């Protein structure tokens, strides 16, 4: 985990191209156990005990069920090419019974983008809709929990909205 964080910190404000950063992100998170430990650390920071316990249950299994994908353009409906921005990485984790427990959505961001929170919500919605609409989906198993993680690699402080309420003129009303 510390080595992942160290590599990410070294990338801040660097001169790598978007393609190079995307490849590095995929390389960093291609190891299931290490990726789960990274997500567990995020869960610990956010005081998400249920996620931590789920990760511990998955880690006990010697054969971690894990799939990696990027959200492609065809998974978002009604988007023209110039409107669409793709998710950097999504990782599906399953329990020993092959039950899909959660999907980690990882976005690498190098600028303050006021639309980032809404884009992450769009990526999550598109993925969950695809699960629900698949022929072999069993609704009784429930949807997997989405875990969005934004990795911000710019030199300036992050000033993007972090909650939906921040987009509204009166956040108190939007929160209800």
Secondary structure, DSSP 8 states (H G I E B T S, - for coil): -HHHHHHHHHHTT----HHHHHHHHHHHT--HHHHHHHHHHHHHHTT-HHHHHHHHHHHHSSS-EEEEE---GGGSTT--TTT----SEEEEEE-TT--EEEEEEEEEESS--TTHHHHHHHHHHHHHHHHHHSTT--GGG---EEEEEEEE--SS---S--SGGGGSSSHHHHH-
